[in-house]
Amino acid sequence: MRTFLRILIASCFAAAHFMAGAAPVQIGKKTIEIPTPQGYGRVPADMTELLSLLDSFTPPNNQSLALFLSEQDLAVAMTGEVPDMTRRFVVQVPKVAIDYNFTQADFEVLKAKARADLERTMANIKPRVDGLMDQASSELSGKLGSQVEVGLESLVPLPIHHETPNSLSMSVLSRYSVGIKDGESVTEVAAGTLNFIRVKNTMFMLLLYGSKDDLEWTREQSKSWIQAVTAANMAP
């Protein structure tokens, strides 16, 4: 049961080299090439159970575009089991940005607002995340046939640590708890790095997740992924 609960923890929040290939995503009318990290693979659309599980934790204002898991995790998923997924790469886009033509000036405004409002934004987002956790708990309970309770105990934003003309990166440490009603519960800390990126006048997000010891890993891999995505979408 403890292993199962740790898997759910990983689903909540949830050294690679680029490129091993490219996986296109569609954002509005634009096709964006997303390089695949070496040793990882994109979760195919027919793995509906796994994608649905992770979509339970996608904020309602965002659209999930692609999920990349390690080859080991993909092999487990192909057997019908839920893989560990502690380390994973995710592509999302704010729904309001799908058809918006993001100029360089627009992106500079976004970065300035992020720098100025980081702590306030994180403080305001926790109640919304709590609502998302309630929704995820309900959906997981229905899928598993048991009362699952998912909670966000704390959310600690870290200062912006990397910036380019077309990207901005920040990290978060989160403490989650997952439990079965009247049963065992597990609490763990997860690290994540959120990257806003602009290519082809389109803004979207690259997210990397890891364990509490993976903060630097998420940051270093974010830099590599940003460079790879930018290069893959440059005009010939």
C-alpha positions as CSV (number, residue, x, y, z in Angstrom):
1,M,0.0,0.0,0.0
2,R,2.8,2.4,0.8
3,T,4.3,1.9,-2.7
4,F,0.9,2.6,-4.2
5,L,0.6,5.8,-2.2
6,R,4.0,7.0,-3.3
7,I,3.0,6.4,-6.9
8,L,0.0,8.7,-6.3
9,I,2.3,11.3,-4.7
10,A,4.4,11.3,-7.9
11,S,1.2,11.8,-9.9
12,C,0.3,14.8,-7.9
13,F,3.2,16.9,-8.6
14,A,4.4,15.8,-9.6
15,A,21.0,13.2,-16.6
16,A,19.2,13.4,-20.0
17,H,20.5,14.9,-23.2
18,F,18.5,16.4,-26.1
19,M,17.5,15.4,-28.7
20,A,16.4,11.8,-29.1
21,G,13.8,12.8,-31.6
22,A,11.0,15.4,-31.7
23,A,7.3,15.1,-30.8
24,P,5.1,17.8,-32.3
25,V,2.3,19.4,-30.4
26,Q,-0.4,21.6,-31.8
27,I,-1.1,25.0,-30.2
28,G,-3.9,26.7,-32.1
29,K,-2.9,26.7,-35.7
30,K,0.8,26.3,-35.0
31,T,2.8,23.1,-34.8
32,I,5.5,23.2,-32.2
33,E,8.4,20.7,-32.2
34,I,9.2,19.3,-28.8
35,P,12.5,17.5,-28.6
36,T,12.4,14.3,-26.6
37,P,15.0,13.8,-23.8
38,Q,17.3,10.9,-24.4
39,G,16.2,7.9,-22.3
40,Y,12.6,9.2,-22.2
41,G,9.6,8.8,-24.4
42,R,6.3,10.5,-25.0
43,V,3.3,8.8,-23.5
44,P,1.1,7.8,-26.5
45,A,-2.5,8.9,-26.8
46,D,-3.8,5.4,-26.4
47,M,-2.6,5.2,-22.8
48,T,-5.8,6.8,-21.8
49,E,-5.9,5.6,-18.2
50,L,-2.5,7.0,-17.4
51,L,-3.1,10.3,-19.2
52,S,-6.5,10.6,-17.5
53,L,-4.9,10.1,-14.1
54,L,-2.4,12.9,-14.7
55,D,-5.0,15.2,-16.2
56,S,-6.7,15.0,-12.8
57,F,-3.9,17.2,-11.6
58,T,-3.8,19.6,-14.5
59,P,-5.1,23.1,-13.6
60,P,-8.4,23.7,-15.3
61,N,-7.1,26.9,-17.0
62,N,-4.3,24.9,-18.7
63,Q,-4.3,22.3,-21.5
64,S,-1.9,19.4,-21.2
65,L,-0.1,18.8,-24.6
66,A,2.5,16.1,-23.9
67,L,4.0,14.0,-21.2
68,F,7.4,12.3,-21.3
69,L,8.4,9.5,-19.0
70,S,11.6,7.5,-18.6
71,E,11.9,4.4,-20.8
72,Q,11.6,2.3,-17.6
73,D,8.4,4.0,-16.5
74,L,6.9,3.6,-20.0
75,A,7.7,-0.1,-19.9
76,V,5.8,-0.4,-16.6
77,A,2.9,1.6,-18.1
78,M,2.7,-0.7,-21.1
79,T,1.9,-3.6,-18.7
80,G,-1.1,-1.7,-17.4
81,E,0.5,-0.7,-14.1
82,V,0.9,2.8,-12.8
83,P,4.7,3.7,-13.1
84,D,6.6,5.7,-10.5
85,M,6.8,8.9,-12.6
86,T,8.9,10.8,-10.0
87,R,10.9,12.4,-12.8
88,R,8.9,13.5,-15.8
89,F,8.7,16.2,-18.4
90,V,5.4,17.9,-19.2
91,V,4.2,20.5,-21.8
92,Q,1.2,22.6,-21.0
93,V,-0.3,25.8,-22.4
94,P,-2.6,28.3,-20.7
95,K,-5.9,28.1,-22.6
96,V,-6.1,31.9,-23.0
97,A,-2.8,31.8,-24.8
98,I,-3.6,29.1,-27.4
99,D,-4.6,31.5,-30.2
100,Y,-2.7,34.6,-28.9
101,N,0.1,36.0,-31.0
102,F,2.8,36.6,-28.3
103,T,5.2,39.3,-29.5
104,Q,8.5,39.9,-27.9
105,A,7.0,43.0,-26.1
106,D,4.2,40.8,-24.8
107,F,6.6,38.3,-23.4
108,E,8.7,41.1,-21.7
109,V,5.5,42.2,-20.0
110,L,4.8,38.6,-18.8
111,K,8.3,38.3,-17.4
112,A,8.2,41.6,-15.6
113,K,4.9,40.7,-14.0
114,A,6.2,37.3,-13.0
115,R,9.3,39.0,-11.3
116,A,7.1,41.5,-9.5
117,D,4.3,39.3,-8.4
118,L,6.0,35.9,-7.7
119,E,5.3,35.7,-4.0
120,R,1.9,37.2,-4.2
121,T,0.9,34.9,-7.1
122,M,2.1,31.8,-5.2
123,A,0.1,32.9,-2.1
124,N,-3.0,33.4,-4.2
125,I,-2.6,30.1,-6.1
126,K,-2.7,27.8,-3.1
127,P,-6.5,28.1,-2.6
128,R,-6.9,27.2,-6.2
129,V,-4.5,24.3,-5.9
130,D,-6.5,23.1,-2.9
131,G,-9.6,23.1,-5.0
132,L,-7.7,21.1,-7.7
133,M,-6.6,18.6,-5.1
134,D,-10.3,18.2,-4.0
135,Q,-11.3,17.5,-7.6
136,A,-8.4,15.1,-8.1
137,S,-9.3,13.3,-4.9
138,S,-12.8,12.8,-6.1
139,E,-11.7,11.6,-9.5
140,L,-9.1,9.2,-8.1
141,S,-11.6,7.8,-5.6
142,G,-14.0,7.0,-8.4
143,K,-11.3,5.3,-10.5
144,L,-9.9,3.3,-7.6
145,G,-13.1,2.5,-5.8
146,S,-11.7,3.7,-2.5
147,Q,-11.9,7.1,-0.7
148,V,-8.6,8.8,-1.7
149,E,-7.6,12.1,-0.1
150,V,-5.0,14.3,-1.7
151,G,-3.8,17.4,0.0
152,L,-1.2,20.2,-0.6
153,E,0.3,21.0,2.8
154,S,2.8,23.7,1.7
155,L,4.0,25.5,-1.5
156,V,7.3,27.3,-1.3
157,P,8.2,29.4,-4.3
158,L,11.9,30.0,-5.0
159,P,13.4,33.1,-6.7
160,I,13.5,33.2,-10.5
161,H,16.9,31.6,-11.4
162,H,17.2,31.6,-15.2
163,E,16.1,34.0,-17.9
164,T,16.7,34.5,-21.6
165,P,14.9,36.8,-24.1
166,N,12.4,34.1,-24.7
167,S,12.2,32.1,-21.5
168,L,11.8,32.5,-17.8
169,S,12.4,29.8,-15.2
170,M,11.3,29.4,-11.5
171,S,11.2,26.5,-9.1
172,V,8.8,25.4,-6.4
173,L,9.1,23.0,-3.5
174,S,5.8,21.4,-2.5
175,R,4.7,19.1,0.3
176,Y,1.9,16.7,-0.6
177,S,-0.1,14.1,1.4
178,V,-2.0,11.2,-0.1
179,G,-4.0,8.8,1.9
180,I,-6.8,6.2,1.9
181,K,-9.7,7.2,4.2
182,D,-9.3,5.3,7.5
183,G,-6.1,3.9,6.2
184,E,-2.4,4.6,5.5
185,S,-1.2,8.0,4.3
186,V,2.1,9.2,2.9
187,T,3.6,12.8,2.9
188,E,6.5,13.7,0.6
189,V,8.3,16.7,-0.7
190,A,8.5,17.2,-4.5
191,A,10.6,19.7,-6.5
192,G,9.5,21.2,-9.8
193,T,10.7,23.8,-12.2
194,L,8.3,25.8,-14.4
195,N,9.6,27.4,-17.6
196,F,7.7,29.9,-19.6
197,I,8.9,29.8,-23.2
198,R,8.1,31.7,-26.4
199,V,8.7,30.3,-29.9
200,K,6.9,31.1,-33.2
201,N,5.1,33.9,-31.3
202,T,3.5,31.3,-29.1
203,M,3.9,31.1,-25.3
204,F,3.6,27.8,-23.5
205,M,5.1,26.0,-20.5
206,L,7.7,23.3,-20.0
207,L,7.5,21.7,-16.6
208,L,10.0,19.3,-15.0
209,Y,9.2,17.3,-11.8
210,G,11.4,15.4,-9.5
211,S,11.8,14.2,-5.9
212,K,12.9,16.5,-3.1
213,D,16.6,15.8,-4.0
214,D,16.0,16.7,-7.7
215,L,15.8,20.5,-7.6
216,E,19.1,21.0,-9.4
217,W,18.3,18.3,-11.8
218,T,15.0,19.9,-12.8
219,R,16.8,23.3,-13.2
220,E,19.7,21.9,-15.3
221,Q,17.4,19.8,-17.5
222,S,15.1,22.8,-18.0
223,K,18.0,24.9,-19.5
224,S,18.8,22.0,-21.9
225,W,15.1,21.6,-22.8
226,I,14.6,25.3,-23.4
227,Q,17.7,25.4,-25.7
228,A,16.5,22.3,-27.6
229,V,12.9,23.5,-28.1
230,T,14.2,26.9,-29.3
231,A,16.6,25.3,-31.8
232,A,13.9,22.9,-33.1
233,N,11.5,25.7,-33.9
234,M,13.9,28.2,-35.5
235,A,13.0,29.2,-39.0
236,P,15.2,27.4,-41.6
